[in-house]
Amino acid sequence: MAVFGVHAIVWGSVSTTVRQRSTPVELLGRVGGVYQLASIGGAALGALLGGVLARWTGLLTPFWVAGGAVALTTAPAWRRLSEVTRVG
């Protein structure tokens, strides 16, 4: 749990910095708002779907599905992250 907490703090700092560096000043508020909506809405939807999945298949399944989803989204995003960090 401590490692997850540290990960959340580091991710929050890094993602906010990269997002702000790559966004025009006049759009910072809107981009931040959309990010928060997607983040909180995605967490709520994921909790709902994870609960349904756990009810049908067992408690371990949502964790495996989430791990697979993270792996699938990390691969294409990794190259794009290096492009964004070069901005500025």
C-alpha positions as CSV (number, residue, x, y, z in Angstrom):
1,M,0.0,0.0,0.0
2,A,2.9,2.4,0.7
3,V,4.3,1.8,-2.7
4,F,1.0,2.4,-4.3
5,G,0.7,5.7,-2.3
6,V,4.1,6.8,-3.5
7,H,3.2,5.9,-7.0
8,A,0.0,8.0,-6.8
9,I,1.9,11.0,-5.6
10,V,4.6,10.7,-8.2
11,W,2.1,10.1,-11.0
12,G,0.0,13.1,-9.9
13,S,3.0,15.4,-10.0
14,V,4.5,14.1,-13.2
15,S,1.2,14.0,-15.2
16,T,0.2,17.5,-14.1
17,T,3.6,18.9,-15.0
18,V,3.6,17.3,-18.5
19,R,0.0,18.2,-19.1
20,Q,0.6,21.9,-18.2
21,R,3.9,22.1,-20.2
22,S,2.2,20.8,-23.3
23,T,-1.0,22.8,-23.1
24,P,-1.4,26.4,-24.3
25,V,-1.9,28.8,-21.4
26,E,-5.4,29.9,-22.5
27,L,-6.6,26.2,-22.4
28,L,-5.1,25.2,-19.1
29,G,-8.4,25.4,-17.1
30,R,-10.4,23.5,-19.7
31,V,-7.7,20.7,-20.2
32,G,-7.4,20.3,-16.4
33,G,-11.2,20.1,-16.0
34,V,-11.5,17.5,-18.7
35,Y,-8.6,15.5,-17.1
36,Q,-10.4,15.5,-13.8
37,L,-13.7,14.5,-15.3
38,A,-12.1,11.6,-17.1
39,S,-10.1,10.6,-14.1
40,I,-13.0,10.7,-11.6
41,G,-15.5,9.4,-14.0
42,G,-13.2,6.6,-15.1
43,A,-12.6,5.6,-11.5
44,A,-16.3,5.5,-10.8
45,L,-17.1,3.5,-13.9
46,G,-14.1,1.1,-13.1
47,A,-15.4,0.6,-9.6
48,L,-18.8,-0.3,-10.9
49,L,-17.6,-2.6,-13.5
50,G,-15.0,-4.2,-11.2
51,G,-17.7,-4.9,-8.6
52,V,-20.0,-6.6,-11.2
53,L,-17.0,-8.6,-12.5
54,A,-16.0,-9.6,-9.0
55,R,-19.5,-10.7,-8.2
56,W,-19.7,-12.9,-11.3
57,T,-16.2,-14.4,-11.5
58,G,-14.5,-13.8,-8.1
59,L,-12.5,-11.1,-6.4
60,L,-9.2,-11.7,-8.1
61,T,-10.5,-11.2,-11.7
62,P,-10.9,-7.4,-11.6
63,F,-7.3,-7.1,-10.6
64,W,-6.1,-9.2,-13.5
65,V,-8.3,-7.3,-15.9
66,A,-7.0,-4.0,-14.6
67,G,-3.4,-5.1,-14.9
68,G,-4.0,-6.2,-18.4
69,A,-5.6,-2.9,-19.3
70,V,-2.7,-1.0,-17.8
71,A,-0.2,-3.0,-19.8
72,L,-2.2,-2.5,-23.0
73,T,-2.5,1.3,-22.6
74,T,1.1,1.7,-21.4
75,A,2.8,0.3,-24.5
76,P,1.4,2.9,-27.0
77,A,1.5,5.8,-24.5
78,W,5.2,5.2,-23.7
79,R,6.5,6.6,-27.0
80,R,4.2,9.5,-26.9
81,L,5.3,10.5,-23.4
82,S,8.9,11.0,-24.6
83,E,7.6,13.3,-27.3
84,V,5.6,15.4,-24.9
85,T,8.4,15.8,-22.4
86,R,10.6,17.5,-25.1
87,V,8.1,20.4,-25.4
88,G,9.3,23.7,-24.1
